């Protein structure tokens, strides 16, 4: 106790001045605590901003990888289609094919620069679309020739970048084996693509200073690249790509970490190119992705510094009471400057937002509105700047035709009278409301209404026109055949299920017709797939013309079609429909100056007598259709009863050529 008293006496003597004694007080400790909490909060907020920027970077790399994958799939699939056509032409006319003329006709004009070649079974160049080989060029050492010669399959091979021995240019060589009808190896057909085509495309994409884009084969060899990956083109990395080991199980994903290329930390997204032995990598460096975080650090540090200065000033004022009024005035001016700057930043932020925003106070008057809100509401910005009432805004929109004839859209879709009542509501009375409104211009606007605790509300307006159009396109593509435009198997089964529900509820009978084209494969073999596709389009057109209101025709796949007849009752009506379809589909077609003829086998199943469920009806129709094929094709057969088989329609296959 004596020691403690002595120490206190010495400390009291040392801190004898008023200023020093004032430091040791609760206000000082509180001020230091506020500073610690302030900087801790700033650090936490910067961490959140960093996480947000990282999430945005990952999403951007995912989107970029998807774009690059679609580009690679489109380019290589298109080249493979040309490769298949060239192979079919070679097999059709092995001695007289003119590969140079064929290439000029089918290869697209552009940067991809497709070159076609035929390597004979002995490994020597036989045909080339750039020149007529005058000397024996031995290509038997090419890896793709060896792979096709020694393998029995029909896999597409995508080579590493190599120098062509005819073009003397670095190319990616797509190749397929050529085999005769007897399965004997007759050589390899090759489509050479400009190796720089993909790299030039990747280089045109903004991936930052240290970003990368790579097109890598599943063998680990880089086919094309941009950025830091460009030096790896044509070779493997020093270490294997970890994601390639499980690419079959995990075809899409993201990775964050040091790069195997140069050790730079990157946000990486990868996607396997569907149906091809290729993987796309897209990345941005962490330094580029988080560059804005450095700006946040400066801004937040400046703000925290100002607030820290205010706290220190308050501490000094507590210590030096004589200067309290002067220091308080200085702090007040500093606070006002921060507020003005914050207000200016808020105004700039509001005017550069992609969304429109309108804030209405409890009295129904517009307190805040930005430029985008004026554009999406169809009113002058000057009017909103004058802070009109919300009712006046609704009236102006109605006068300009933004609300339709009835004018019951409010400034976003609700009647003005109901909105006026809502101004007095509290947050406990009602919650956020989100709905959409279509403007006279065709724009679809998503409106979000959030009530404020004081009785006002905040409305945001977002242009979702492109998003909704994209959703409609995707929904249509998911339910329709891309070639003929007919409903696909999924939509047909849905309509069939609805017909079954009506049959169970109301006893409404209906029929299912299974249709398969006869000799369609011969058309493809003799005339090519392009004529086959044109024929399928004509078949779909003729099939539509045979249907009545309520009937549904669908393409189930290949040359298989189906019809759901819901408005035809009685065997006579259904037999007439089947006969009309058979006669329409078997009439000759005129395609590209050639006459093409096919037959059709039609099986009819009736609900409920041939099946009470979807699978039973489809199976019954298929069985009836195959009975037609077994008994000579080109006819109609009713399911369940053999005597109801109807032979080929008289007059089908005549000289009449329908151009439909």
Buried (B, 14 or more C-beta within 10 A) or exposed (E): EEEEEEEEEEEEEEBEEEEEEBBEEEBBEBBEEBBEEBBEEBEEEBEEBBEEBBEEBBEBBBEBBBBBBBBBBEBBBBBBBBBBBBBBBBBEEBEEBBBBEBBEEBBEEEEBBBBBBBBBBEBBBBBBBBEEBEEEBEBEEBEBBEBBBEEEEEEBBBBBBBEBEBBEBBBBBBBBBBBEEEEEBBBBBBBBBBBBBBBEBBBEBEBBEBBBBBBBBBEBBBBBBBBBBBEBBBEBBEEEBEBBEEBEEEBBBBBBEEBEBEEBBBBBBBBBBEEBBBBBBBBBBBBBBBEBBEEBBEEBBEBBEBBBEBBBBBBBBBBBEEEBEEBEEBBEEBEEEBEEEEEEEEEEEBEEBEBBBBBBBBEBBBEBBBBBBBBBBBBEBEBBEEEBBBBBBBBBBBEEEBBEEEBBBBBBBBBBEEBBEBBEBEBEEEEEBEEEBBBEEEBBBBBBBBBBEEBBBBBBBBBBBEEBEEEEEEEEEEBBBEEBEBBBBEBBBBBBEEBBEBBEEEEBBBBBBBBBBBBBEEBBBEBBBBBBEBBBBBBBBBBBEBBEEEBBBBBBEEBBBBBBBBEBEEEEBBBEBBBBBBBBBBBBBEBEEEEBBBBBBBBBBBBBEBBEEBEBBBBBBBBBBBBBBEEEBBBBBBBBEEEBBBEBBEEBBEEEEBEE
